[in-house]
Amino acid sequence: MKINDLLEKASTSSFSLWLLNFVLLRNIPFNKPHRLKIKSISKNKVLIHYPYIKNNLNHLKGLHACGLATVSEYSTGLLLLNHLDPDKYRLIMKSLHMEYHYQGKTGATASFELDTDWIKKQVVDPLLSSDAVFVDCEVKVSDDNGNHLSTCSTKWQIKKWDKVKVKI
């Protein structure tokens, strides 16, 4: 089963959402100890939970800044993949900028939204006349009490695979 099929099914089926989380935790081993969990995903929005567990805490017993960056980047990449076929498009993170507003002392949730029109205007149409596009995605992370913990701006480079040049 392709990732796009699983992403689509996960929006309407709790079993498919569980399966998506299971597959992603095993195929992205870096994220496994952090137990990132997709709470919901649709074509336009994703919510990913970052739990308040020992592996995710800093020396002050607050949520680790790098973990907040990871859950932010993960949410944007996942939703972009929900719109763009990974067999046709390559996504690479160009830059990531974080602003921290509040120390997390509970679990947290990253929320990211985009729509099909945005993808068409910012990615698909420009790639008709360009080899690559760069898109900025902004994610807000809030703790379980509703406090705004961080804002992340991730810049992605997106190319069609036939435009990717690889040195051998």
N, C-alpha and C positions, 0 to 999 in steps of 0.2 A: 504494500500500500504506500502511495506517495504521501509526502508530508502535507501537501496542499489538500489532499482528500481527507486526511485525518484532521487537519485544522478546520475544514468545513464541517465535518461531522461533529467535532467537539463543541460547536456552537449550539447544537440542539440535543446532544446526547450526553448524559452524565457518565455513561460507560466510556464513550469516545474521549471525553475530557480526561478521565482517569487514565486511559490508555495513552493519550498524548503526553501527559505528565510522566508516565512510566517510561515511554520511549525516549523522551527528551532527557530525562535524568540519566539514562544509561548511555545515550549517544553524545552527551555533552558532559564528560566526566568532571570538568572544572566546576560545574554548578552543583554536582551531587551532594557534597558535604554541606552546602548552604540550604538545601531542601527548598529551593524556589518552587512555587506551585502556582500554576495558572488557575485562577479562580473562575474566570470566564473569558471567553473569546468570541468575538463576532467578526464580521467583515470590517467593521469600523472601530472596534474598541477591544482592548485587552486589559485585564486586571491580573497582576501577578503578585502573590504574597511572598514577603521576605520575613521568615519567622524570627522571633526573639529566642534564639537558642545559643548555647555556648560558642559554637563555631562562628557565629555571626556578630560576636561582641568585641568591642575594643577594650583597652585597658581601664576605661571608666565605666564598664558594664553598660555601654550604650551600643546601638547598632553601628557597625563598622562602616566608615565612609566608603571604602572600596566595595563593600557589599551593596551599598545603596547605588553606586555607579554601575555595578554589574546588573542588578535587577532593572535599572533604567535602560541600559543598552540592550539587554535581553528582550524587553518589551517592545522596543522599536523594531529590532530586527525581526522578531516573530510576526508582528503585524505587517511589516513590509513583505515578508515571505507569504503572508496570507493573501496578498494582492498580486505578487509577482512570482511566476513559475521559476523555481530554482534551477530547472533544466534550461531555461532561456536567459536568465539574468544572474549576474554575480554581484553580490553585495560585499563591500569591504568598508569597515569603519575607518574614516579618515581622521576624525578628531572627536573628543568628548570633553565637555566643559561642565563642571559641577558647581552648584552654589548650595551651601548648607545653611539651613535656617533655624533648625531646632534639633536637639539631641533626642534620638529615638530610644525610648525605654519600654516599648512594647513592640509587637510585630508591626510590619508596615506593608503598604500596598502601592505598587507602581501602577499608574493609570496612563494609557496612551491612546489617542484617538486620531484617525484620519479617515478620509472617504475616497470612494472610487474616482470622483471628479479630480481630487487633489493628485492622485496617482497618475491619472491621464495627463493633466496639465504640467505636473512637475517631473514626471519620469517618462512615460510612454511616448508622448508627442515629441519632447526634446530629443529622445534617442533616435528618432527618425532622421535627424540631421546632424547628430553629434555622436561621437564614440562613447562618451561618458557624461553622466550628470552627477551633480552633488546636491543632496537634499538635507535640510536641517529638520530634526525631529525633537520636539520638546516634551519631556516627561516630568510629571509631578509625582512625588512620593509623599504619602501621608501615613502617619502611624494609626494604630487601631483606635485612638482617641480623637482622630480628625486633625491632629496637628500637622502642618505642612513642614516636612523634614527637609526636603531637597528638591531642586529643580535641575534637570539635566538637559543639556543641548548636545545631541549627537549628530555629527555630520557623516553621512554615508555616501560613498561613491558607488554608483550603479552602472553596470555595463552589460551589454549583450555578450554572451559567451563568445560569439564569433569575432568580437572586437578585442578580446583579451589576448595580450601578447605575453608569452612565457619564455624566459631565457632557459636554455638547456645547458 
